[in-house]
């Protein structure tokens, strides 16, 4: 069974939506769905009737995937719309194949093109076979490329769930799920006082955040109070895992900010407002770090955020309001296969893109029981066996925060 085993190791991005109405007719120049849009951000206007996808996508010539590789690539051309659709179908029974979310800078937040990300995948993680761009991301100083949703690689939580944003995640048995997590991360003092915390994100006034070395060299925060936390004896420690409760010993207290980050430590950063109201912190004190979520999950080994959800239990999500066609990216699955899908768009002679409703229907035609939308628009990219297969709407790849990469692992000796 294809699963992600151990192998070592909210949120603002501006989209562009521009409309131009001409007196002689209506010309709609479609741009990307706003990156801040979530499952609840669909306008309540009459829905358009989606075009129906073809009954089955034909195989394309010059297929880079070889027979018996455990995955196939298809190029589906629907000339009457037109649509240009790229599909990688992955056999979930293959234990040598695994889907992993890979950050642009591998171990740190940042931005890079999908073709660059796959080249940087460490050999011990496996050999990249195929990839699509992943989650939406922040575009704020010092946090460029932080995914807007949950990212888990090899069990380690790299970014927290976005507010009411869907994510695709897998457990340690290879089961896949589509979930909207609610974050309940807290730090608790010995006297029982708890303070909610974010993870690896900007620290607005009146909040507190936990930082790991995934952010970079430092917390980038000024003022307030920053507490360096280390392992307490032989108690469980880093990397952070969903649902985990850690006993963390206070190693150092910093009031100047920009605390250096290390893979061996956590930094608990409180804004001035929170620090003034929090109990006193002392070196040697034991604080509890609780990585709880609703629903509570303790066995997640991989996750990638996105949204909105497209298909649940084989049924399309209803989309109300004005639905525009854009370049799209999606991940879907059933009991036997994963489906990595890219739809080109904004290219009148090649492909006009899909609405979310059309994308949901297409995922169902492929056989998906569950499916989720990923970052689309100019970021839309599919890479297979060394080449970009689709036609990015900008004429070239646009950097992304992460990619969902299909890797092949060498058999264990």
HELIX and SHEET records of a PDB file:
HELIX    1   1 UNK A  114  UNK A  119  1                                   6    
HELIX    2   2 UNK A  123  UNK A  125  5                                   3    
HELIX    3   3 UNK A  272  UNK A  277  1                                   6    
HELIX    4   4 UNK A  356  UNK A  366  1                                  11    
HELIX    5   5 UNK A  377  UNK A  379  5                                   3    
SHEET    1   A 2 UNK A  20  UNK A  22  0                                        
SHEET    2   A 2 UNK A  25  UNK A  27 -1                                        
SHEET    1   B 7 UNK A  71  UNK A  78  0                                        
SHEET    2   B 7 UNK A  83  UNK A  91 -1                                        
SHEET    3   B 7 UNK A 337  UNK A 343 -1                                        
SHEET    4   B 7 UNK A 328  UNK A 333 -1                                        
SHEET    5   B 7 UNK A 370  UNK A 374 -1                                        
SHEET    6   B 7 UNK A 309  UNK A 312 -1                                        
SHEET    7   B 7 UNK A 315  UNK A 316 -1                                        
SHEET    1   C 5 UNK A  97  UNK A 103  0                                        
SHEET    2   C 5 UNK A 402  UNK A 408 -1                                        
SHEET    3   C 5 UNK A 127  UNK A 133 -1                                        
SHEET    4   C 5 UNK A 382  UNK A 384 -1                                        
SHEET    5   C 5 UNK A 387  UNK A 388 -1                                        
SHEET    1   D 5 UNK A 156  UNK A 159  0                                        
SHEET    2   D 5 UNK A 151  UNK A 153 -1                                        
SHEET    3   D 5 UNK A 300  UNK A 305 -1                                        
SHEET    4   D 5 UNK A 167  UNK A 171 -1                                        
SHEET    5   D 5 UNK A 176  UNK A 179 -1                                        
SHEET    1   E 8 UNK A 194  UNK A 196  0                                        
SHEET    2   E 8 UNK A 182  UNK A 188 -1                                        
SHEET    3   E 8 UNK A 286  UNK A 294 -1                                        
SHEET    4   E 8 UNK A 245  UNK A 254 -1                                        
SHEET    5   E 8 UNK A 225  UNK A 231 -1                                        
SHEET    6   E 8 UNK A 266  UNK A 270 -1                                        
SHEET    7   E 8 UNK A 208  UNK A 211 -1                                        
SHEET    8   E 8 UNK A 198  UNK A 199  1                                        
END                                                                             
